[in-house]
Amino acid sequence: MARIAARDALAFSRVVEAQAGMLHRVAYRMIGDAAEAEDVAQEALLRLWATADRWRAGQAGIAAWLTRVAVNLCLDRLRRRRFASDAELPERADDAPGADQGIAAAQLRAAALAALGDLSERHRAAIVLTYYEELPNAEAAEVLDMKLKAFESLLLRARGAMRGCLAARGLIGLGDAA
């Protein structure tokens, strides 16, 4: 942060490379518009550049601070939309899933994450890298410093362990696909 406060473009570009994707994903998931999400990510990074000289050691890390700024920017935009919408009212009923379906899906996601916590560290890493971060097997193997075939074997065992954890929680039958 001291380097960014001193206007070191290289240090700032490294932060941009490391954080821009995450900021865009967060903003897109909150706002639902790719162009607006890009604006939010850029504005959050510009705020980092503009306020770097006020940074105090011991505060939240750069990633946490940037995420908080992006979320606040998204909330501001969503509030403005609610009050300044010039869109026509839809003529048909909203066919989006109802609140009960959203709650059930959220409960299922929470239970699956809890089951993920029951796995060993290596199995959890294989599942997270493959399904949550969507890394190809070759990249996930590289992250875990493994050969591709060894990673694929680990992933197969991790899927089986996850299936067992989900079955133990009553989320699936033991013979069901996970």
Secondary structure as GFF3:
##gff-version 3
##sequence-region A 1 178
A	DSSP	alpha_helix	2	5	.	.	.	ID=ss1
A	DSSP	alpha_helix	9	31	.	.	.	ID=ss2
A	DSSP	alpha_helix	34	51	.	.	.	ID=ss3
A	DSSP	three_ten_helix	52	54	.	.	.	ID=ss4
A	DSSP	alpha_helix	62	84	.	.	.	ID=ss5
A	DSSP	alpha_helix	99	117	.	.	.	ID=ss6
A	DSSP	alpha_helix	121	127	.	.	.	ID=ss7
A	DSSP	pi_helix	128	132	.	.	.	ID=ss8
A	DSSP	alpha_helix	137	143	.	.	.	ID=ss9
A	DSSP	alpha_helix	148	168	.	.	.	ID=ss10
###
